[in-house]
Amino acid sequence: MFSANRSTRKEAFESKYLFFQNNQKEFDRILDELVKVRHQMALKLGYPSYIELGYHRMHRTNLTPADYKKYRMQVKEVGVPLVNNLRHKQQERLKVEKLKYYDEHVFFQTPAPKPKGDFQQILKNYQIVFAELSPETSSFYNEIMSKDNIDVQSRPNKFGGAFATYIGEEVAPYMYCNFNGSSNDVRVFAHEAGHAFQFYMTRDKNIHEYIIPYDSAELFSFTMERLVWPWMELFFGSEVERYKYEHLTQGLMYMPIASVVDEFEHYLYEFPNATALQRKQQWRKLESEYMPEKDYDQNEFLEQGMGFYEYSHIFTTPFYFIDYDLAHFCSLQMWKKQQIDGVPPINSFISMCKSGGSLSFQDLLVSANLNSPFEEDSLPTILEEVQAWLNNMDHQKF
């Protein structure tokens, strides 16, 4: 799917979606049953719909669907045009007449930047990063390494993905990844380290919901991805600028699909009796609104609005998906402070980590002097800074 050969990419994507196409009746049945049982749960608990119950299960104590709608409107107004422009530049770099859906994850004609060395070298480099970032991050990293609470090397039959958690009575942070030799190894390690470091700083609270705060969990992981930027040359050497450009643009391109998923989930639980066909039509409608540049190259399955099957959050954890984008918005503000001051705003970050789930998402932002994504014109303000950085980069040289 990430092959430099366009025909190979297309064939790989078609093979992937053929699986979903062959099982579409099962996916439709499973989703329908989930929606209906969640709706019944909400009614029995006295809620008008699962939307309100879902927000409470996400621990959103001071946020409403109207807040999220306000953010999605900002994405439509300023995020969609920005991403559209980035896709156009991507098309220019790939030298294709029209960017197709199977081109979207390939950013350069030449091979994508890869980290130097094997997985052990990445871990050694991160020891330097966390030692220089702060005494707290240094002690955190030394603990997980000394206790061997880390598993990053891919191997046959190993469970896929990446996550962070804590284990034992000592609430020891634990990190799990699957390195594959790509630049994503460096990104995902920082991401999971952000989670694990927040657990480490909060573990004395002895309240699970404070240690793993459901409504703000991604805030810590996405911010860590940005805080480690000054050390990326350790991993990528002369290709560090290409990595940063790809990393930043990838995060921005996440905005539209996050809003599509979120608005689609609100639709599912506002209209729990909608048919499978109506759900697919709604998904395709939202895709065309938030991602007007997307070209499915006459892939009938995707054109009919069945692309949501691959987003497992829709099935397993309703209303969580947009939290990735909200956290990215906040991490960009930290990134901006870093660009201005020349050093990571580590003290603000540590303060947020220590608070963990004892503060709501909104209150955590206040404590770190960050703007809320739900404030009017908050997204345009930060995207102006991002656009200025991107304009200073000659993307064609990549």
N, C-alpha and C positions, 0 to 999 in steps of 0.2 A: 504493500500500500504506500510505502514511502520510496519506492524505486525511482531512480533517475529516468528510467524508461517509461514513457507515458502509456504505452500500450499495456505494459505489465501492471501499472497502477490501475488502469481502467478494469482490467481483467480481475485483479485482486478485489477491488471494490464490488464489482458485480457478483463475485463469488460470495463475498460477505453478505450482501443483501439478498442473495438467493436463499440463504438459510432462513432469514426472516420471512421472506415471501412464502417459502414452503411451510412455514409454521404460523402463518398469519391468523388462522382461525383460533389457534391456541392462545396467541398473544391477545387477541380481541376478547376471548372468553375470560382469561385471567384478569385483564384490566377491568372488564365489566363487573366481575365478582368483587374485586377489590373496592371499586368505587361504590358499589351498592352496599357492601357490608360496612364500609367506613361511614357512609351516609346514615345507616341505621344506628351505628354506634353514637353518632352525633345527636340524633333525634332522642335516643334513650337517655342521653346525658343532659338533655334540655337545650341543646344548641340548635339554631335554625338550619345549619348545614355543617358539613365537615370542614369548611373553610375556617370557621372560628375555632373548632376543636383542633384542627391542624396547626393553627398558629399557637395555641396553648401548648401543644405537644412539642413545638419548636422553642418553647420558653420565651416567646415574644411578648414580654410583659407590658411594653409601652409602644407597640407598633400595630397598625391596622392595615387591612387590605388597601385602603386609600393611600397610605404611605408608599406601598410598593407600586401602586399604579402611577403615582407621581414620579417615581424613579424611572419606571418603564417609559413614561412619556418623554423624559429627558433623553433616554437612550434613542428613542425614535427621532427626536429632533436633532440631536448633535452626534450621537454615537453611530447611527446608521450611515450618515454621509461620510464620517471619518473612515469607517471600515470599508465603505464602498471605494473610497480613494486608495486605501491601502491595498485592496484587492486589485485595483487597476495597476498599481505599481508592481504588484506581484506578477501580474500578467506580462508586463513589460520585461521584467527580469527573466521570466521563463520563456519569453519570446514565443508565445502562443497567441493565435488569433482571438480566442475566447477562453477565459478561465472556466474550466469545468469542475464539477464537484470533486473529482478524483485528483485535481491539481492543488486543492486548497491547503494541503498539509506540507507541500513542498515549496520552500521559500526561495531557493536559489538554483540556478542551472548547474553550478558546480556542487560537489558533495557538501552536505551540511557540516558545520563545525563539529568536531568530535573532541572529547577531553583527552588530554595526553596521559598515557599510562593506563594501567589496569585498575580494577576496583580498589586495590590496596593503595595505589597512588592517590586516588580521589579521597580516600579516608585520611591519608597523611596530610594532604593539602587542607582538608577541613579542620584538622587539628591546629594548623597554623591560623586559619581563618578565625576560629572560635577563641583561640588564645589571644589574638590581637583585638578582637571585637570587644570583649569585656571580661573581667574576672569571673562573672557569673556564667557566661557562656563557656568559658574555659573549664570551670569545675563541672559543669553539666556534661560536656563532651568527654572529659576524663572519666567520669563515672560510667557512662554507657559503654565506653571502650574497655575499661578495667573489668567491668562485670560481664562483658561480652553480651550486652543487651542490644544486639544489633545483628541483622541478617540482611545482607544486600546482594550477595552473589546469586545469580540465576543458576538453576540446576534442574535436571529432569524431574517432573512430577511435583515441583514446588508450586504452591498456591500463587497465583498471579497477583498483580497490583502492588500497592504500597499503602502503609498505614503507620500510625504511631499510637501507642497505648501506654498503660503503666501496669506493673505486675507486683505481686507480693504485698505483704503488710507494710513494707518500707515505701510503697508507692514509687517504685523504681521506673523511670522512663524507659521505654522500649521502642526501637525503630525497625521497620521491616520494608524492604524495597526489592526490586528485581532489576539490577543493572544489566544493560544490554549493549553498552559501548557507545551509546548516543549522547548528545548534549543533554537529553532529558534526565540522564543519571545525576548530573550536577544540580539541575533544577529541582528534581523530585526529592533529592536528599535534603536540600535546604528547606523545602516545603515541610517534609515530615519532621525535620529538626525543629522547625518553628512550633509545631504541635507539641513535640516532646519537651522542648524547653519550657513552654508554658505550663505543662503538667509539673515539671521539676520545680518551678517557681511557686506553684500553688499547692503543692502536696501537703503542706502543714495545715491546711484548712479542714482536712478530713471530711469533706462533703463532696460526694462524687460529682454533683452538678456544678460545683465551684471549680473542681479540678478539670473536668471536661465540660466546658460551657457550650451547650448545644447551639445557642443563637449567635455566638460570636467565634466559634472554634476556628473558622477559616481565616479570621482576621490575623491570627498569629502566624499561620503558615505562609500566607501570601506576603506578609510584611517581611518575614525572614528571607524570602526569595530576593527581595530588593536590598535588604541590609548587607547582604554578602557581595553585592556587585563590585565594590572596590577591589576584591580579591580574585575576580574572574580570570585575570591574566595568568594566575597560577595554573588554571585548568586548561585554558585555551590558547595561551601564548599570543602569537601574531593574529589569531582569528578571533580575538576577544570582542572586537567591534561587531563582527558578524553575529556572534552569539547574542550580544546585548540587543542588537536590532531585531533579531528573530524573537528573543524572549519578550521584549516589550510589545512588538506587534502581535504576537500570539495572544497575549493577555487581552489586548484591545479587541481582537477579533472574537473573543469569547462573549463580549457584551450582548450582541444580538441574539445568539442562541440561548443564552441564559434567560433573556426576557421572553423568548418564545416559549420555553419550557414553563416559566412561571405563569404566564398568562394562560397557557393551555391547561395547567393544573387548576387554576381558578375556574376555568370553563368546566372542567370535568366535575367539580363538586358543586358548582352552581346549577348545573344541568345533569344530575346523576342518572337520569333516564334517557339521555341522548343515545342514539344508535351508534354502532361502530362506524357506519358511513359518515354520520354527522361529525363524529370526533375526528376522522381523517380529513374531512373537508375543513374543519376548524384549524387543524394543524397546518394544512397547506396554506390557508389564508394568512395565518400568522407568519409563516415563513416568508411569504411574498411581501408582507409589510415590513418585517425587520431585516430581511436579507434579499432585497430585490435583485441583487446582482447574481444570486445563485443560479447556476445552470446545471440541470440534472441530465443534460445530454440525451434527452428522450428516454431516460430510464423510467419505464411506466410505473413500476412499484413506488418509486420516490415521488413521481409526479402526482400519484393518487393519494399522497399524504400519509404514508406509512413509515416515514423516517423516525417517528418517535419511539418505535419499538426498541431501538438501541440505547435509549436513555433509561437506564435501570432505576434511576432516582424516581421517575414517574411512578414506577410500580412499588418501590420499596420504601422510599422516604419522601413523601409529598412535601413540597414547599421548601426543601433544602437547597435545591440546585442553584437558585439565584444568589444564595449566600456566597458562592464562589466569586461572583461578579461584584457584589457589594464589598467583599473583602479586598478584591483587587483595586477597587476605587479608593479605598482607604490606604492601601499599600502605596499607591501612586503619590499620595500626599506625603508619606514618609520619604519616598524616593525624591520628591521635589525638595524637601528639607535637606536631604543628603546632597543634592546637586548644588544647592545654594551655599550650604555650610562647608562642604567638602569632606564631611565626616558623617557616619551613620548616626541618626538620632536614637542611640541605643538606650539612653536613660528613659525616654518616653515609652519605648517599647517594653523595657523591663518593668516599668510601673504598671503598664497594662497587663503584663503577664502575671504579676503578683496579685492583681485584682481578680483575674480570671472570671469565673461565673458569679462572683459576689456582686458584680455590676452588670447591668443590662448592656446590650450592644451600644445603644445610644449613649449611655453614661460612660462607657469605656472610651468612646470617641471624645467626649467632653474632657475626660481626665488627661487625654493626650493632646488636647488642643487641635483636634481634627474636625473638619466639617462633616456633617452627616450627609449621606447620599440622598436623604429625603428632603433636604433643604432646597428651596427654589434656586435654580441656576448653579447648583454645586458641581454638577458634572461638566458643564461648559467651561467653568473656571479652571479645573484641573486639566481638561483635555487641551486647552490652549497652551499650557506649559508642555504637555506631551508633544503636541504638534510642532512647537518651536524646536524641541530636541530633534524630532524626526526630520524637520526641514534642514537642520544642520548636517544631516547625514546624507552622503551621496549614495543612495541605495543602488544605483546602477553599478557601482564599483564592486558590489558583492556578487 
